[in-house]
Amino acid sequence: MSDASGFPKLTAQEAAETIHHGDVIGASGFTLSGYPKAVPVALAQRAREFHDRGEPFQVAVYTGASAGEEMDGELARARAISRRYPYQSHPDLRSAINDGSIEFVDFHLSHMAQYVRAGFLPRPTVALVEAVDVTPEGHIYLSTSGGSSASYLQMADRIIIEINRFYGDGLKGYHDVFIPAPPPGRQEIPVFRVSDRIGQPFVAVPRDRIAGIVETEAQDSTRPFKEPDATARAIAGHIVEFLKHEHRQGRLPDGLPFQSGVGNVANAVLAAIATEPSMSAISLYTEVIQDSLFQLADNDRLLFASGTAITLSPMAQIRFRRELELFRSRVILRQQEISNHPELVRRLGVVAMNTALEMDIFGNVNSTHVLGSSMMNGIGGSADFTRNAYLPIFMTPSTQKGGRISAVVPMVTHVDHSEHSTKIFVTEQGLADVRGLAPVARARRIIDQCAHPDYRPLLIEYLEYGLRHAPARHTPHVLDRAFEFHIRYRETGTMRV
């Protein structure tokens, strides 16, 4: 049986039967949006049947970033994944990574597609993507994420397409698909304004590689965003006041676009910008477009939004479906190597706002590892933006776990963003601008402005001890005490004395 495009129409089970042990799947999906939803569930069941017979069945999985329950959750629980790249956020997948049963490689998201095309990673044997339409010529119109789908579709031997009818044809035209030429012949990427379109609204593939179509009608499995709590509102307030101050000082030109990481704090910051009377309308040049899109638009503060995914809460997805035509002229979805490309982040002057797990007093940031070894989610695109931003901002609550963990520590247990890339730190306690400061002055400002009062004396004591006893005074670390906060937490359940 074929659909209207002439390609074989398959059930999810029939599509899963075309995937074999050892395959490398290049899947759509970026931060819980636009990922395949039916075939992965059937593939997990296929893996369980193989395992019940004592036969091996595992596949490697590439995506754009994290995928939802129907993919990362189902496949992880079925022990169907051998390797996973480049980012994830599902608790069952995270658990399997940390117990060593799944190999995980954490990539800068802007690098992933080029690594695959260059052959640095095994080539995808199967591309499994969610789309809203495919034409008889092989033009694939992606759904709510761009990710690295175009490169996976370009490289894979065979292609399975899930046509998701939830948004219908209304999403056609949102995507701008552009793959840069390979080095050394690559020219500049011609994005000079956030709204510039430089590619096609579809991914073109040879029609003989499309193995079949599976039809679905399911929302992305996202969670409702929480109303900002007092901590998130305080962080947002510090950032807004800092931006206003920088503008008054002539250091923040009008028209710079904003990038924001995923989550409730990030949404709170953009919501604060949306409701601040003295701030002008803004553009987003980001990875993930979130619910704050509507707050900005409703308050007439949105000029344009460019990202690689639109990740909305369940109710916001329904609103977006209803208002697709309204946002068509104000939103672009790109491939992630373009949305996160360092050249474009630097050229456009992006103000980048990302979340830290922990920061140390000298300005190094850990975004990925708990106590130095347990992977949380991955670095994502935070370094793509931080290293190249006009203003890089890291934000986090000053404490976690009821105050038992300090986000400001003497030395981070894992470095994702070094002191050379970081500039602005924010907690609910305050904002530390460390631009141009030497390490000791930087430490004093971070402790004074960002550390929780319960931990401030301990951090000052560590710094003063280092100035007396460290082998050098430039960055006065004392190695036998540098991780005392973490050791104390491991042994007593709190970083407090």
C-alpha positions in Angstrom: 0.0 0.0 0.0 1.3 3.5 -0.9 0.3 7.0 0.4 -0.5 9.9 -1.9 3.2 10.6 -2.5 3.7 7.1 -4.0 5.9 5.8 -1.2 5.1 2.6 0.7 2.8 3.2 3.6 4.0 1.1 6.6 2.8 0.4 10.1 5.3 1.3 12.9 6.0 -2.4 13.3 6.7 -2.9 9.6 9.0 0.0 9.6 10.8 -1.3 12.8 11.4 -4.6 11.0 13.6 -2.9 8.4 16.0 -1.8 11.2 18.6 -4.4 12.2 21.1 -5.1 15.0 24.1 -2.9 14.4 22.3 -0.2 12.4 23.2 3.5 13.0 20.1 5.6 13.2 20.2 9.3 12.4 17.0 10.6 13.9 15.2 13.9 13.9 14.5 15.7 17.2 16.0 18.5 19.2 15.1 19.1 22.9 11.9 17.1 23.0 10.6 18.4 19.7 10.2 16.9 16.2 11.4 13.4 17.1 9.9 10.2 15.7 7.3 8.8 18.0 5.8 5.6 16.6 8.7 3.7 15.1 11.0 3.9 18.2 8.2 2.3 20.4 7.9 -0.5 17.9 11.7 -0.8 17.6 12.0 -1.1 21.4 9.5 -4.0 21.3 11.5 -5.6 18.5 14.6 -5.4 20.7 12.8 -7.0 23.6 11.7 -9.9 21.5 15.3 -10.5 20.3 16.6 -10.3 23.9 13.9 -12.7 25.1 15.3 -15.2 22.5 18.9 -14.6 23.8 19.8 -12.7 20.6 21.6 -9.3 20.5 19.8 -6.3 19.3 21.2 -2.8 19.7 21.5 0.3 17.5 23.5 3.5 17.7 21.4 6.6 17.8 22.3 10.1 16.6 19.8 12.9 17.0 19.9 16.7 17.1 19.7 16.8 20.9 17.3 15.2 23.4 14.3 13.2 22.3 11.1 12.4 24.1 9.8 9.5 26.1 8.7 7.5 23.1 12.2 7.5 21.8 14.9 7.9 24.4 12.8 6.4 27.2 11.5 3.4 25.4 14.8 2.5 23.7 16.8 2.9 26.9 14.5 0.7 28.9 14.6 -2.0 26.1 18.4 -2.0 26.2 18.2 -1.2 22.5 20.9 1.5 22.4 24.6 0.8 22.1 25.8 4.4 21.6 24.1 7.7 21.8 25.1 11.1 20.4 25.2 14.1 21.0 22.8 15.2 23.9 20.1 13.6 26.1 17.9 14.5 29.0 15.7 11.4 29.8 16.3 9.9 33.3 16.3 6.3 32.1 18.8 7.0 29.3 20.9 9.0 31.8 20.9 6.1 34.2 22.1 3.7 31.5 24.8 6.1 30.5 26.0 6.5 34.1 26.0 2.7 34.8 28.1 2.2 31.7 25.6 0.2 29.6 25.3 2.9 27.0 28.3 4.7 25.5 27.6 8.4 25.3 29.7 11.0 23.5 29.0 14.6 24.4 29.4 17.0 21.5 29.2 20.7 20.8 25.9 20.7 18.9 27.2 22.9 16.1 29.8 20.2 15.3 27.6 17.1 15.0 26.4 17.3 11.4 29.9 18.1 10.0 31.5 15.2 12.0 29.0 12.8 10.4 29.4 14.2 6.9 33.2 14.2 7.2 33.2 10.5 8.2 34.6 11.2 11.7 31.7 9.1 13.0 30.1 6.0 11.5 27.7 7.0 8.7 24.0 6.6 9.5 22.5 3.5 7.8 19.0 4.6 8.6 17.5 8.1 8.7 14.3 8.1 10.9 12.7 11.6 10.8 9.4 13.2 11.7 8.0 15.4 8.9 4.7 17.1 8.0 4.8 16.2 4.3 6.9 14.5 1.6 6.4 15.1 -2.1 6.7 12.5 -4.9 10.0 14.2 -5.8 11.5 13.4 -2.4 11.1 16.8 -0.8 10.8 16.3 2.9 9.2 19.1 5.0 10.4 18.6 8.6 8.2 19.1 11.7 9.0 21.1 14.8 12.8 20.7 14.8 15.6 21.0 12.3 18.4 19.5 14.3 20.9 17.6 12.1 18.1 15.9 10.1 19.2 17.2 6.7 22.7 15.7 7.1 21.3 12.4 8.3 18.9 12.3 5.4 21.7 13.1 3.0 24.0 10.4 4.3 21.7 7.4 5.2 21.2 4.3 3.0 17.5 4.2 3.6 15.0 6.6 5.0 11.9 6.1 7.1 9.6 9.1 7.5 7.0 9.6 10.2 4.4 12.0 8.8 2.9 13.7 11.9 -0.6 15.2 11.1 -0.8 17.2 14.4 0.3 20.5 12.7 -0.8 19.5 9.2 0.6 21.5 6.3 0.7 24.6 8.5 4.4 24.1 9.3 5.5 23.9 5.7 7.7 26.9 5.0 9.0 27.4 8.5 12.3 25.6 7.9 15.3 27.0 6.1 17.5 24.1 5.2 21.1 25.0 4.3 24.2 22.7 4.5 27.6 24.5 4.2 30.1 23.4 1.7 32.9 21.3 3.1 36.3 22.9 4.0 38.5 24.2 2.5 36.1 25.6 -0.1 33.6 26.9 2.4 32.5 30.5 2.0 30.9 32.7 4.6 27.4 31.6 5.7 25.2 34.5 4.4 23.1 35.2 7.4 23.5 38.9 8.2 20.2 39.4 10.0 18.3 37.1 12.2 15.5 36.9 9.7 17.7 36.0 6.6 16.6 32.9 4.7 19.5 31.2 2.8 18.2 27.7 1.9 15.2 25.7 1.0 12.0 25.0 3.1 12.5 21.2 2.6 15.2 18.5 2.5 15.6 17.0 -0.9 16.6 13.3 -1.1 16.6 10.6 -3.8 13.2 9.1 -3.8 14.6 5.6 -4.1 16.1 5.8 -0.6 12.7 6.4 1.0 11.8 3.0 2.4 8.4 4.0 3.7 6.0 6.3 5.4 4.4 5.9 8.9 1.5 8.2 9.8 1.1 9.6 13.3 -0.8 12.4 15.0 0.9 13.1 18.3 2.1 16.1 20.2 5.7 16.4 21.3 6.0 14.9 24.8 6.9 18.1 26.7 6.1 19.1 30.2 4.2 22.2 31.3 6.5 25.1 32.3 6.2 26.1 35.9 5.4 29.6 36.9 8.7 31.3 37.8 9.4 31.0 41.6 11.0 33.7 43.7 14.5 32.5 42.8 13.9 32.6 39.0 12.3 36.0 39.3 15.2 37.3 41.2 17.7 36.0 38.6 15.6 37.5 35.8 15.5 40.8 37.6 19.3 41.0 38.0 19.8 40.2 34.3 17.2 42.8 33.1 18.8 45.5 35.4 22.2 44.6 34.0 21.1 44.9 30.4 19.5 48.2 31.1 22.7 49.5 32.7 24.8 48.3 29.8 22.5 50.0 27.4 22.7 53.3 29.4 26.5 53.0 29.4 26.5 52.6 25.6 27.9 49.1 25.8 24.8 47.3 24.6 23.8 48.4 21.1 20.1 48.3 20.0 19.1 45.2 18.0 21.4 42.5 19.4 19.6 39.2 19.4 19.2 36.9 22.4 19.9 33.2 23.0 18.5 31.4 25.9 19.0 27.9 27.2 16.1 25.6 28.0 14.0 25.6 31.2 12.0 27.6 33.7 14.7 30.1 34.6 15.4 30.9 30.9 11.7 31.4 30.3 11.5 33.7 33.3 14.3 35.9 32.0 12.6 36.3 28.6 9.3 36.9 30.3 10.9 39.6 32.4 12.2 41.2 29.2 8.7 40.9 27.7 7.1 42.8 30.6 9.8 45.4 31.3 8.5 48.8 30.0 11.9 50.4 29.4 13.2 47.6 27.1 12.8 47.5 23.4 11.5 44.6 21.3 14.0 41.9 20.7 14.9 39.1 18.3 15.9 35.6 19.2 18.8 33.8 17.6 18.8 30.7 19.6 18.6 26.9 19.6 15.2 26.4 21.2 12.2 28.7 20.9 10.1 28.2 24.0 6.8 29.4 25.5 8.3 32.8 26.1 7.7 33.3 22.3 4.0 34.0 23.1 4.8 36.4 26.0 7.1 38.4 23.8 4.6 38.5 21.0 1.6 39.3 23.2 3.6 42.2 24.7 4.7 43.4 21.3 8.3 42.7 22.2 9.1 40.1 19.5 10.8 41.2 16.3 11.8 37.8 15.0 12.7 34.3 16.3 15.3 32.0 14.7 16.1 28.6 16.2 16.5 24.9 15.3 13.5 23.7 17.3 10.3 25.0 18.7 9.8 23.3 22.1 6.5 24.2 23.6 4.5 23.1 26.6 1.4 21.0 25.7 -1.0 23.9 25.9 1.4 26.2 24.0 1.6 23.5 21.2 -2.2 23.8 20.8 -2.0 27.6 20.6 0.9 27.4 18.1 -1.1 25.1 15.9 -4.0 27.6 16.0 -1.7 30.5 15.1 0.7 29.0 12.6 -0.1 31.6 9.9 0.3 34.4 12.4 3.9 33.4 13.3 4.9 32.2 9.8 6.5 35.6 9.0 8.3 35.8 12.4 9.9 32.4 13.0 12.6 30.4 11.1 13.7 26.9 12.0 17.3 26.1 10.8 19.6 23.1 10.9 21.5 23.2 14.2 24.9 23.8 12.7 23.5 27.1 11.4 21.5 28.1 14.5 24.6 27.4 16.7 27.3 28.4 14.2 30.1 30.3 15.9 30.6 32.6 12.9 27.0 33.7 13.1 26.9 34.0 16.9 29.9 36.3 16.7 28.7 38.3 13.6 25.2 39.0 15.0 26.4 39.9 18.5 24.3 37.4 20.4 23.5 38.0 24.1 23.8 34.4 25.4 22.1 33.2 28.6 22.8 29.6 29.7 22.5 27.6 32.9 25.4 26.3 35.0 25.3 23.2 37.3 28.1 24.8 39.3 30.7 27.6 38.9 33.9 28.1 40.8 35.3 31.3 42.3 37.7 31.8 39.4 35.0 31.6 36.7 35.1 28.1 35.4 31.7 26.5 34.8 30.5 22.9 34.9 27.4 22.3 32.8 27.3 18.5 32.6 28.7 16.4 35.4 27.5 15.9 39.0 30.5 15.3 41.4 32.8 15.1 38.4 31.6 11.8 37.0 27.8 11.5 36.6 26.5 12.8 33.3 23.5 15.0 33.6 22.4 16.0 30.1 25.4 17.2 28.1 27.0 20.4 27.0 24.4 21.1 24.3 25.0 24.4 22.5 26.0 26.4 25.6 29.7 26.5 24.5 28.8 27.3 20.9 27.1 30.5 22.2 29.2 31.3 25.3 32.6 31.3 23.6 31.4 33.5 20.7 28.7 35.7 22.3 28.8 39.5 22.6 27.7 39.0 26.2 27.9 35.5 27.7 25.7 35.1 30.8 25.6 32.0 33.1 22.7 31.8 35.6 21.8 29.3 38.3 20.2 29.3 41.8 23.0 29.8 44.4 22.0 26.6 46.2 20.2 23.3 45.5 18.8 20.4 47.5 17.4 22.7 50.3 20.6 24.6 50.6 22.8 21.5 51.0 24.6 22.1 47.7 26.3 25.4 46.8 26.4 26.3 43.1 29.6 28.4 43.8 32.5 26.2 44.8 36.3 26.5 45.2 36.9 24.4 42.1 34.4 22.8 39.7 34.7 19.0 39.4 34.4 19.2 35.6 35.2 22.1 33.3 32.9 22.7 30.3 33.4 26.5 30.0 36.8 27.8 31.1 37.4 31.2 32.7 38.5 32.4 29.3 35.0 32.1 27.9 32.8 33.2 30.8 32.1 36.9 31.7 28.8 37.3 33.6 27.5 35.2 36.5 24.0 35.5 38.0 22.3 33.8 40.9 19.3 35.1 42.9 21.9 36.7 45.2 23.2 39.1 42.6 25.2 39.5 39.3 29.0 39.4 39.0 30.5 41.1 36.0 34.1 39.8 35.8 35.1 41.2 32.5 38.7 42.3 32.6 39.3 41.1 36.2 42.4 39.1 37.2 41.6 35.8 38.9 41.7 36.9 42.6 39.6 40.0 41.9 37.2 37.8 39.9 36.9 35.4 42.8 36.1 38.2 45.3 33.4 39.5 43.0 31.8 36.1 42.4 31.8 35.3 46.1 30.4 38.6 47.1 27.7 38.8 44.4 26.7 35.3 43.7 27.4 33.0 46.6 24.7 32.2 49.1 25.4 33.8 52.6 25.6 30.3 54.1 28.6 29.5 51.9 30.2 33.0 51.5 32.5 32.7 54.6 33.7 29.3 53.6 34.6 30.5 50.1 36.4 33.6 51.5 38.3 31.4 53.9 39.4 29.1 51.1 40.6 32.1 49.0 42.5 33.7 51.8 44.0 30.3 52.8 45.2 30.0 49.1 46.7 33.4 49.1 48.8 32.4 52.2 49.6 28.8 51.2 49.2 28.2 47.4 52.5 27.8 45.5 51.6 30.9 43.4 49.3 33.9 43.9 47.9 34.3 40.4 45.2 31.6 40.8 45.8 30.5 44.4 44.4 27.0 44.5 45.4 24.6 47.2 45.0 21.2 45.7 44.4 19.3 48.9 41.5 21.5 49.7 40.1 22.4 46.3 37.3 19.8 46.4 36.5 20.0 50.1 32.9 21.1 49.4 32.2 18.1 47.2 34.0 15.6 49.6 32.0 17.0 52.5 28.7 16.6 50.6 29.6 13.0 49.6 30.4 12.1 53.2 27.8 14.1 55.1 25.1 15.0 52.7 25.7 18.7 52.8 28.4 21.1 51.6 28.0 23.1 54.8 30.4 22.6 57.7 
